[in-house]
Amino acid sequence: ELTVAFIPGGSSAEDIVPFAFMLLILLVRPRGLFGAEGLFD
């Protein structure tokens, strides 16, 4: 598992994938993530 080498503390890939996916959604669709368009307007 090459991913583990880049994660401080040796966390498993299963721990970082959901976080990375959530972060990607935040960057692409910050409002869509909460299911409420205009939540931050």
N, C-alpha and C positions, 0 to 999 in steps of 0.2 A: 504494500500500500504506500505509494509514493506521497500521497496527500499528507500522511501523518508526519512526514519529515518537515513539513512547512508549518505545522501547527504547534505553537508553544505549549509545553506540557504533555505533548504526545496524545492529544485528543483523537478519538476515532473519526473516520470520515462521516459516519452516521450522525455525529454531533454537529459537524460544520455545514453539511449540505443543506439542511432546513434553514439555517441562519443565512447562508449565502443566497438561497432562493428568495427568502423574505426580503433581504437587502436589495436584491435585483428588482423585485416588485416595487419597493419603496422608491428606487431611482427612476423606474420607468413610469409607474402609475401611483404616485403618492396618495391620491385621493381614492382611487379605485380599490385599494387594499382594504379600506374600511367599509366599502359598499355604500358610501354616501358621497355622491358628487357634490362638491361645494362645501364640504365639511370644514375646510380651512380657508374658505373665502370670507 
